[in-house]
Amino acid sequence: FELKYFDPFLVLDEFSVAAPSGFPDHPHRGFETVTYMLQGAVTHEDFEGHKGTIEAGDLQWMTAGRGIVHSEMPAAQGIQKGLQLWINLASQHKMIEPRYQEILSKDIVETMKDGIMVRVIAGEALGVKSPIYTRTPTMYLDFTLKPGSHLQQLVPKSWNAFVYILEGEGIFGNQKSHPITSHHILLLSLGDGLEAWNKSSKVLRFILVGGEPLGEPMVQFGPFVMNTQEEIDQTIDDFENYTNGFEKARHWRSQSAIGLEF
């Protein structure tokens, strides 16, 4: 929350929800949401009729573009955990038609080498590449390092990148750095790669996310991300009047919302 924008990244949310809580009907415009489930499952549905369940290990890469109204609600008992990353879109892509890319856990590219396992959500690592297409050039890698292992991962020099630690503790940057524990984020300075060491007795798991900065003005109003205040005002008007991409929102309610009404 201390950092409003790390171009092109808007939000990283490590969510933990249980029914009846969740993310009921809400709109988006102008960016992408990347949902990566860690535990449990959520059901997703939108006003275009798209519906499905994202289970542990599954990925949904949603390009909201000109407009989506959707819901994301718990689909199992107990606590559902995951990560949702918001990635900004360049001005030329903000009003494109919405698009989904979905990959089941079993189909996410994985490889292991020298005590390091990686799930390649976007980009390339350890010689394997993800099929996900990213309009804003992006890498999203889920690393698990066994005790004693050492990672060297290339990152394009001009990209902004960060690490978020999910489990264990690791040393990042150089061997003299202090160990960093889970649920901390590390913003990386510009460079050509990341080095990480697991010198603990337990597994270290973290994501490495990087992206090419857009270098454009950004104005955000909740779930709307545009380039100017005038575009935000227009987006609010479009949403309230069901126009310019939000036409189907007029008569749509998710099944979870209908259930709550009764």
C-alpha positions as CSV (number, residue, x, y, z in Angstrom):
1,F,0.0,0.0,0.0
2,E,3.0,2.3,0.4
3,L,3.8,2.1,-3.3
4,K,1.0,3.4,-5.6
5,Y,2.6,2.2,-8.8
6,F,5.6,0.2,-9.9
7,D,5.2,0.6,-13.6
8,P,3.6,-1.5,-15.1
9,F,2.4,-3.2,-11.8
10,L,-0.6,-1.7,-10.0
11,V,-1.5,-4.2,-7.3
12,L,-0.3,-7.5,-5.8
13,D,-2.9,-9.0,-3.5
14,E,-2.3,-12.1,-1.5
15,F,-5.9,-12.9,-0.7
16,S,-7.3,-15.3,1.9
17,V,-11.1,-15.6,1.8
18,A,-13.8,-17.9,3.0
19,A,-17.5,-18.1,2.2
20,P,-19.7,-16.0,2.3
21,S,-16.9,-13.4,1.7
22,G,-15.2,-13.0,-1.6
23,F,-15.2,-10.6,-4.5
24,P,-18.8,-10.1,-5.6
25,D,-19.9,-8.4,-8.9
26,H,-17.5,-5.5,-9.8
27,P,-16.1,-3.9,-12.9
28,H,-12.7,-3.4,-14.5
29,R,-11.3,-1.3,-17.3
30,G,-7.8,-0.6,-18.7
31,F,-5.6,-3.3,-17.3
32,E,-5.1,-7.0,-16.7
33,T,-5.7,-9.2,-13.7
34,V,-3.6,-12.4,-13.1
35,T,-5.1,-14.8,-10.6
36,Y,-2.9,-17.6,-9.4
37,M,-4.5,-20.0,-6.8
38,L,-2.4,-21.3,-4.0
39,Q,-5.1,-23.2,-2.0
40,G,-8.7,-24.0,-2.5
41,A,-10.7,-22.6,-5.4
42,V,-12.7,-19.7,-6.6
43,T,-15.6,-19.5,-9.1
44,H,-15.4,-16.8,-11.7
45,E,-18.3,-15.5,-13.8
46,D,-18.8,-12.4,-16.0
47,F,-21.4,-10.6,-17.9
48,E,-20.2,-12.2,-21.2
49,G,-21.3,-15.6,-20.0
50,H,-17.8,-16.8,-19.2
51,K,-17.8,-19.0,-16.1
52,G,-15.4,-21.5,-14.5
53,T,-13.5,-22.5,-11.4
54,I,-9.9,-21.7,-10.7
55,E,-8.4,-24.4,-8.5
56,A,-5.1,-24.6,-6.6
57,G,-2.2,-24.2,-9.0
58,D,-4.4,-22.9,-11.8
59,L,-3.9,-19.6,-13.6
60,Q,-6.3,-17.1,-15.1
61,W,-4.8,-14.2,-17.1
62,M,-7.7,-11.8,-17.8
63,T,-7.4,-8.8,-20.0
64,A,-10.2,-6.5,-19.0
65,G,-9.6,-4.1,-21.8
66,R,-12.6,-1.8,-22.5
67,G,-14.7,-3.4,-19.8
68,I,-15.6,-6.5,-17.8
69,V,-18.0,-6.9,-14.9
70,H,-17.4,-10.1,-13.0
71,S,-17.3,-11.9,-9.7
72,E,-14.8,-14.2,-8.0
73,M,-16.2,-16.2,-5.1
74,P,-15.1,-19.1,-2.9
75,A,-15.9,-22.5,-4.5
76,A,-14.8,-24.8,-1.7
77,Q,-15.1,-25.1,2.1
78,G,-12.6,-23.4,4.3
79,I,-10.1,-20.7,3.3
80,Q,-9.2,-20.1,-0.3
81,K,-5.8,-18.5,-0.9
82,G,-4.2,-17.0,-3.9
83,L,-2.4,-14.2,-5.6
84,Q,-3.9,-11.5,-7.8
85,L,-1.6,-9.2,-9.8
86,W,-2.9,-6.2,-11.7
87,I,-0.8,-5.2,-14.7
88,N,-1.4,-1.9,-16.5
89,L,-2.1,-1.8,-20.2
90,A,-0.5,0.7,-22.7
91,S,-2.9,3.4,-23.9
92,Q,-3.2,1.7,-27.3
93,H,-4.6,-1.5,-25.6
94,K,-6.8,0.0,-22.9
95,M,-10.0,-0.2,-25.0
96,I,-9.5,-3.6,-26.6
97,E,-12.0,-6.4,-26.3
98,P,-11.8,-8.4,-23.1
99,R,-9.8,-11.7,-23.3
100,Y,-9.0,-14.7,-21.1
101,Q,-6.1,-17.0,-21.0
102,E,-6.6,-19.9,-18.6
103,I,-4.2,-22.7,-17.7
104,L,-4.9,-25.7,-15.5
105,S,-2.2,-26.5,-12.9
106,K,-1.2,-29.7,-14.8
107,D,-0.6,-27.7,-17.9
108,I,1.6,-25.0,-16.4
109,V,5.2,-25.5,-17.7
110,E,7.5,-26.8,-14.9
111,T,11.1,-27.8,-14.8
112,M,13.7,-28.7,-12.1
113,K,17.5,-28.3,-12.1
114,D,20.1,-28.4,-9.3
115,G,17.6,-28.2,-6.5
116,I,15.5,-25.5,-8.1
117,M,11.9,-26.0,-9.4
118,V,10.2,-23.4,-11.4
119,R,6.6,-23.0,-12.6
120,V,6.8,-20.7,-15.6
121,I,3.6,-18.6,-15.6
122,A,4.8,-16.0,-18.0
123,G,8.2,-15.6,-19.7
124,E,11.1,-18.1,-19.6
125,A,13.3,-19.8,-17.0
126,L,15.7,-22.7,-16.8
127,G,15.2,-23.2,-20.5
128,V,11.4,-23.5,-20.6
129,K,8.9,-21.0,-21.8
130,S,5.2,-20.2,-21.0
131,P,2.6,-20.2,-23.7
132,I,0.9,-17.1,-22.1
133,Y,0.8,-14.0,-24.3
134,T,1.4,-10.8,-22.4
135,R,0.4,-7.5,-24.1
136,T,2.6,-5.7,-21.6
137,P,5.9,-7.7,-21.8
138,T,6.0,-9.6,-18.5
139,M,7.7,-12.4,-16.6
140,Y,6.0,-14.3,-13.8
141,L,8.0,-17.2,-12.3
142,D,7.1,-19.4,-9.3
143,F,10.4,-20.7,-7.8
144,T,10.9,-23.4,-5.1
145,L,14.5,-23.7,-3.9
146,K,15.6,-26.7,-1.8
147,P,18.0,-26.0,1.1
148,G,21.5,-25.2,-0.2
149,S,20.5,-24.2,-3.7
150,H,21.5,-21.1,-5.6
151,L,19.5,-19.4,-8.3
152,Q,20.7,-17.1,-11.1
153,Q,17.8,-15.8,-13.2
154,L,18.1,-13.3,-16.1
155,V,15.8,-10.2,-16.0
156,P,15.8,-7.7,-18.9
157,K,17.9,-4.6,-17.9
158,S,15.2,-2.1,-18.5
159,W,12.4,-3.9,-16.6
160,N,11.0,-3.3,-13.2
161,A,10.9,-6.4,-11.1
162,F,10.0,-7.6,-7.7
163,V,10.2,-10.7,-5.5
164,Y,7.3,-11.9,-3.2
165,I,8.2,-14.6,-0.7
166,L,5.5,-17.2,-0.1
167,E,7.3,-19.7,2.1
168,G,10.6,-20.0,4.0
169,E,13.4,-17.5,4.0
170,G,16.0,-16.6,1.4
171,I,19.0,-14.3,0.7
172,F,18.7,-12.1,-2.3
173,G,21.0,-9.9,-4.3
174,N,24.3,-10.9,-2.7
175,Q,25.4,-13.4,-0.1
176,K,26.0,-10.7,2.6
177,S,22.3,-9.7,2.5
178,H,20.1,-10.4,5.5
179,P,17.6,-13.3,5.1
180,I,14.1,-12.3,4.1
181,T,11.1,-14.2,5.3
182,S,7.7,-15.1,3.9
183,H,5.0,-12.4,3.1
184,H,7.6,-9.8,2.4
185,I,8.1,-8.1,-1.0
186,L,11.5,-7.0,-2.4
187,L,11.6,-4.3,-5.1
188,L,14.6,-4.9,-7.3
189,S,16.9,-2.2,-8.6
190,L,17.6,-2.2,-12.3
191,G,19.9,-4.9,-13.4
192,D,20.3,-7.9,-15.7
193,G,19.3,-10.6,-13.2
194,L,18.5,-11.9,-9.8
195,E,20.6,-14.1,-7.5
196,A,19.0,-16.0,-4.6
197,W,20.3,-18.5,-2.1
198,N,18.5,-20.8,0.3
199,K,20.8,-21.2,3.2
200,S,18.1,-22.4,5.6
201,S,17.0,-26.0,6.4
202,K,13.6,-25.5,4.9
203,V,12.2,-25.0,1.4
204,L,12.2,-21.4,0.0
205,R,9.3,-20.5,-2.3
206,F,8.9,-17.1,-4.0
207,I,7.6,-15.5,-7.1
208,L,9.7,-13.3,-9.4
209,V,7.7,-10.8,-11.4
210,G,9.1,-8.4,-13.9
211,G,7.7,-6.2,-16.6
212,E,8.6,-3.6,-19.2
213,P,7.6,-0.1,-17.9
214,L,5.0,1.7,-20.0
215,G,6.4,5.1,-19.3
216,E,2.9,6.7,-19.7
217,P,0.8,8.8,-17.3
218,M,-1.5,6.7,-15.1
219,V,-4.7,7.7,-13.3
220,Q,-6.5,5.1,-11.2
221,F,-10.0,5.2,-9.7
222,G,-10.5,1.9,-7.9
223,P,-11.0,-0.8,-10.6
224,F,-10.6,1.7,-13.5
225,V,-7.0,2.5,-14.8
226,M,-6.6,5.0,-17.6
227,N,-4.1,7.7,-18.7
228,T,-6.0,10.9,-17.9
229,Q,-8.7,12.1,-15.4
230,E,-11.0,12.8,-18.4
231,E,-10.8,9.1,-19.4
232,I,-11.6,8.1,-15.9
233,D,-14.6,10.4,-15.9
234,Q,-15.7,8.9,-19.2
235,T,-15.3,5.4,-17.8
236,I,-17.4,6.2,-14.8
237,D,-20.1,7.6,-17.1
238,D,-19.9,4.5,-19.3
239,F,-20.3,2.2,-16.4
240,E,-23.2,4.1,-14.8
241,N,-25.0,4.4,-18.1
242,Y,-24.2,0.9,-19.4
243,T,-22.4,2.2,-22.6
244,N,-19.2,1.8,-24.5
245,G,-18.4,-1.8,-23.3
246,F,-20.6,-2.0,-20.3
247,E,-23.9,-2.6,-22.1
248,K,-24.4,-6.1,-20.7
249,A,-24.0,-5.0,-17.1
250,R,-27.5,-3.5,-17.2
251,H,-29.3,-6.8,-16.7
252,W,-26.5,-9.1,-15.4
253,R,-26.1,-10.5,-11.9
254,S,-23.7,-13.3,-11.0
255,Q,-25.2,-16.5,-9.7
256,S,-23.5,-15.9,-6.4
257,A,-25.1,-12.4,-6.2
258,I,-28.5,-13.8,-7.0
259,G,-28.1,-16.4,-4.3
260,L,-27.2,-13.8,-1.8
261,E,-30.3,-11.8,-2.7
262,F,-32.4,-14.8,-1.6
